[in-house]
Amino acid sequence: MTTTRKQYSAKFKARVAIEAIRGEKTLNQLGSQYGVHPVQIAHWRKTALDRVQDLFLDGRKRAKDAESESDRDALYEEIGRLKVELDFVKKKAGMLE
């Protein structure tokens, strides 16, 4: 017998998390109302509170952060490639002597 995990939409998670943040009902009451375990609701609430600051970031700064991250990834890739080439050259130079 296989069980499948329930998958909730982002809209549903946001609605439940907002109600949990409001604090009008306990997590157990919300769990009964929406059919979700209270620990899961607490996790969604914590995630929402941690990420709410990202909503108010300046779009220009967010673009720069994404650009710098892609640049950093490209540089790490280049470093790795050059390291492999250097190791190969060192190995060949050692064999010639």
Buried (B, 14 or more C-beta within 10 A) or exposed (E): EEEEEEEBEEEEBEBBBEBBBEEEEEBEEBBEEBEBEBEBBBBBBEEBEEEEEEEEEEEEEEEEEEEEEEEEEEEEEEEEEEEEEEEEEEEEEEEEE
